[in-house]
Amino acid sequence: MTKDSDQQNNTATQSGHTADKSRDESTTRIKRRGFTTQRPKMMSSGRKIIPGSKTVASTQVDTISLLLPGRDKPTVFRGKGVIVMGRRDDNNSYIPEVDLTDQFGGLMGVSRKHAEIVLEQGQFFLKDLGSTNGSWLNGRQLVAGKTYPLTNGDQIRLGELLMLVYVSSSRNPKSRAPRPTEDTCTVGLVDLSRSTDEFENGIPPTYLTNILSVYLHAIAEMQNLLRQARGEQPIHMSVQGIRKDDKTNAMYVEITHGTEIIDFLRDKLPRFVEARMLESGDNISDERLAVAGAKYMLEEQVFRFLGEERADYVRKIATHLRRILKSDLRFTLVNDQNTPDSNAAPPGV
């Protein structure tokens, strides 16, 4: 090998180290400002935590619930083999099983017979029926005529109309789909500014009032702004209980009427924030990041045309989202039973 080749290899190696260091520093900045899920720190040998699963406990399901825009209660089907989604045709006396006419289906690009959900051997599948404006599952466009499996929490988009899916088994009561009027979830939170032993003797009342309450209030306000934008009645998110894990610095908050917004903040918004910060090289301000996040939330969660009201909703949501961005609280991982798991290790973050 020549001297010139050695110099080229050394230069390439140094360049690679520089790029890796730059990516590491960028990731660190994102974790400080974003929603990145945190791994709870262990105070001693003890239990670890795994993320909640979107699938139900039983592999054999026969019930599907569809959360449609503008409806407070889900549309539920049990044991039905084929469920057609589309718009009614009064001239031909045709009404699909899921009639999206009153959800502004025509304006949102929904065809008369747009797509169908099929139950086969204990599994639900989604199929586009050759619609004019297409169908999407979790952001992926479907090939017409091809079936795609459905699981809990999936997002279906028909044209521009969004809906959420929950599947369950009527033979397993614990797996039934959550309902907006009765839903309860446990949120794991870790405070990056606190040491692992700071809450060893409990959570101080001043912390609950000045930190945790402000954080949860911002989430509740964003949820009701999104519901208002969808033309739905406000729903009062409430805290049913708070506990801390004796082995970690994690807090677990049991919340009623907050599953939808919590799932979005924990699962979807972090990826958006990370992408925007990587694009800007971390030069984006909290203000601009909050405004961009508010616009993204409206795009993903609101299913009707807002017109001139849109700018006002963006401003109001961004005000609360800014508090979330500036907070040292981060979502942490919770398992299927909403309690720390003693056997499984958390995935890489």
Secondary structure as GFF3:
##gff-version 3
##sequence-region A 1 349
A	DSSP	alpha_helix	3	33	.	.	.	ID=ss1
A	DSSP	beta_strand	63	67	.	.	.	ID=ss2
A	DSSP	beta_strand	75	78	.	.	.	ID=ss3
A	DSSP	beta_strand	82	86	.	.	.	ID=ss4
A	DSSP	three_ten_helix	90	92	.	.	.	ID=ss5
A	DSSP	beta_strand	98	99	.	.	.	ID=ss6
A	DSSP	three_ten_helix	101	103	.	.	.	ID=ss7
A	DSSP	beta_strand	113	120	.	.	.	ID=ss8
A	DSSP	beta_strand	123	128	.	.	.	ID=ss9
A	DSSP	beta_strand	135	137	.	.	.	ID=ss10
A	DSSP	beta_strand	140	141	.	.	.	ID=ss11
A	DSSP	beta_strand	147	149	.	.	.	ID=ss12
A	DSSP	beta_strand	155	158	.	.	.	ID=ss13
A	DSSP	beta_strand	161	168	.	.	.	ID=ss14
A	DSSP	three_ten_helix	173	175	.	.	.	ID=ss15
A	DSSP	beta_strand	184	191	.	.	.	ID=ss16
A	DSSP	alpha_helix	205	207	.	.	.	ID=ss17
A	DSSP	pi_helix	208	212	.	.	.	ID=ss18
A	DSSP	alpha_helix	213	229	.	.	.	ID=ss19
A	DSSP	beta_strand	238	244	.	.	.	ID=ss20
A	DSSP	beta_strand	250	256	.	.	.	ID=ss21
A	DSSP	alpha_helix	259	263	.	.	.	ID=ss22
A	DSSP	pi_helix	264	268	.	.	.	ID=ss23
A	DSSP	alpha_helix	269	280	.	.	.	ID=ss24
A	DSSP	alpha_helix	286	301	.	.	.	ID=ss25
A	DSSP	alpha_helix	309	326	.	.	.	ID=ss26
A	DSSP	beta_strand	329	331	.	.	.	ID=ss27
###
